[in-house]
Each structure stands twice: as C-alpha cells, then as structure tokens.
Amino acid sequence: MSSPQSSRTGPLSLLEVHLDRVRRNYLALQKMLTRGADCAAVVKADAYGLGAAAIVPELYKANCRHFFATHASEGMAVRTALGDYEAQVYLLHGPAGATPEDIAHRKLVPVLNTPGDIEYWSGVAKKTGIKRSAVIHIDTGMNRLGLSAAETGWLKNNTDILKPLDVRYLMSHLACADTPEHPKNKEQLEKFRALTAQLGIPCRLSFANSAGIFLGADYHFDQVRPGCALYGINPQNTPSNPMQGVVTLKARILQIREAAAGETTGYGATYRMPTPVKLATISAGYADGYLRSITGNGMVYVGGQKCPVVGRVSMDAIVADVTAVKPLPPVGGWAEIIGQHQTVDDVAAQAGTIGYEILTSLGGRYTRVYAGQETT
C-alpha cells in the first residue's frame, strides 16, 4: 500500500500545544481564588517541556503577573519570553548559577532556601546599597528545600539580616495535596501558620500548588503557584479531570505488515502473536519520550480505534496491532498517542509514572505547532 506524498515530505511526528486551553486552565484556577490571592504560574523546565517562549506570553494575556522558574537560566528565558511585559519572575533554586548583576539586570527574584542563601543575598544587598528582592522558603514537612523549624528560629533571632532585603513572600510547599484526605495537608497548614506568625515578617504568604488550590480557601493565602494543572495534568487523584488537556501528540505509520500466529515482534522477541495480525510500525520511541516502561501496557488510537502497542518500545519506533481497524490505515497515516482519546495521565499510567514525567520527557524530534494564540 503506497503512502501519500504529503506523508513522505511532511513531519513524521507532531506535537500540538493548544495555548487557548492553557489560558482557560489558568483562568479556571484563578476563578477559584475567592479571597483574591494572586495566581502565579510555574513555568519551570521550559513550561513542563511544552515551550516557555510560547506559553509565558499567553499566560500573561490571561492576566498572570507572577512566574516561577527553577534555575537562573530558566528565569532569564522567561524574562526574554515576556519581552516588554512587566511581571515578577522567581527562581525556586535561589541565586545560584548567575552573578548578582545578571539577576538584578533581568529583574529576577530568588527564593532563599537556606540560612546560607539569606546571608549571601543580604550581603550582596548590603555591599551594593541596593535593596534586593527575595522570597523566603520555610519547610513545613516536605524535607526537600526551605528553612527547617530550627533555622526559622535562627531567622527570628536574626531578623536584622533581612533589613537590606525586600522580602516579597514567605512560601512553603505541600507534599500530599493531591490526596485531599491525607493528614499531612492539615499538619503542614498548621505548621505554616505557626512558623510565619513566629517570624512576624510583614510580607505576603504563598503556599498552595495546583492540587493545593483544590483543598480550599484556607490554603490559598496571598499567592498560589499552579504548575501541572495549567498543562492539563489532573491535579487530583480523581477519575474526572477538572482541567483541559493541552497537548495533541501523534506520529506517522511507517509501515503495515501481516504477521502469522506464533511470530514475534520487537527486541527480545518478547511478544508472540496469538493469531494472525496486522501490525503498524509507528515513528515514535523512547528517544521521543514514549518511555520504554510503557512496554506491555501501551495503547495508541488509529482511526479512532484503540490499538495495543505490542513488543518492546524501541528508541525510534513502536509497533501497534491494527487488526481491528477498518478500513486498514494507510502508510503515512497518523497514530494518536495523546489527544482526543487518551490523556497525558493515561499514558503516564501505562508507563507506571506521572504526567509530569511524560510532558517533560517529550523529545526534540517532534514538529511543534502552537495553536490558539490570543491576538492582541
């Protein structure tokens, strides 16, 4: 069966990012903030792998004025994406990785996670005679980043160290917010209230991540920091996702073949055909972020029909059983990996992982298309 000329000259795989859905997800989260908290956007890891250069301006158009990156290099890329737009850009891993001059020039606000961070950033401000903006991170039970309870006590007894700084927020991070009934949520909430009251620093408070927003107004404080929900990942452990999927991912069928019962496919000959089948070889593999751990569990959709991925996922290709697809798909046709029929969370479940890893693993070989830009 010959393939059409367009499939010979067009892209072998396509990643479409629906920017209008990113904006709608942001606005839906913002609408939940009944007490008027700021809704920031976490755009670290190149906006979860989907392209900060395209996504950041769209979030700004949806009235987002606070953006969180991880490293200084990411913050600088976010600042570049903003262009002439005025917004706050925060660095979750603090002032490391760039000179104080570069951070000041790009108007980046580091999150200070340790006493050493605070001493360093305060020293920079004191030396230059210019107040330096900062956020102070207090650990409330994640045990990953932020001041411990003892270190918070140290800061309470050394508040003069903050005089050279403009402390914008005290923040913390929830560990179990995607499980609403988990007792850790209330424990962290009570600890955050107690530690911030103990410090008595006159600044705003930031606590909730995507899932934390759904825990209710008590968790919202002055700023929330959604990430995964913006990109269509379900922020809760519920069957129904309140967010809209923002990605369509599809790859070309490279070849169709018939295989007899008893034959095998893929490396290691791990899958043996129980009956005669028709197989489609598809141009996507683990080098493209279709994780090898999906082997034995994967599904794609061809012509709207659910088709199991058989054999091992290889670097550049997967094989799907398309026997049930009528009419038989053409060589050069598309197989849907993420989209109308299957979400990023579905693919993550097949891989035994989370949607975050799927999105951030999507390789550089996909042709990217951004749809739904808002015109100004």
Buried (B, 14 or more C-beta within 10 A) or exposed (E): EEBEEEBEEEBBBBBBBBBBBBBBBBBBBBEBBEEEBBBBBBBBBBBBBBBBEBBBBBBBBBEBBBBBBBBBEBBBBBBEBBEEEEBBBBBBBBBEBBEBEBBBEBBBBBBBBBBEBBEBBBBBBBEEEEEBBBBBBBBBBBEEBBBBBEBBBBBEEEEEBBEBBEBBBBBBBBBBBBEBEBEBBEBBBEBBBEBBEBBEBEBBBBBBBBBBBBBEEEBBBBBBBBBBBBBBBBBBEEEEBBBBBBBBBBBBBBBBEEBEEEBBBBEEEEBEBEEEBBBBBBBBBBEBBBBEBBBBEBBBBBBEBEBBBBBBBBEBBBBBBBBEBEEBBBBBBBBBBBBEBBBBBBBBBBBEBBBBBBBBBBBEBBEBEBEBEEEE
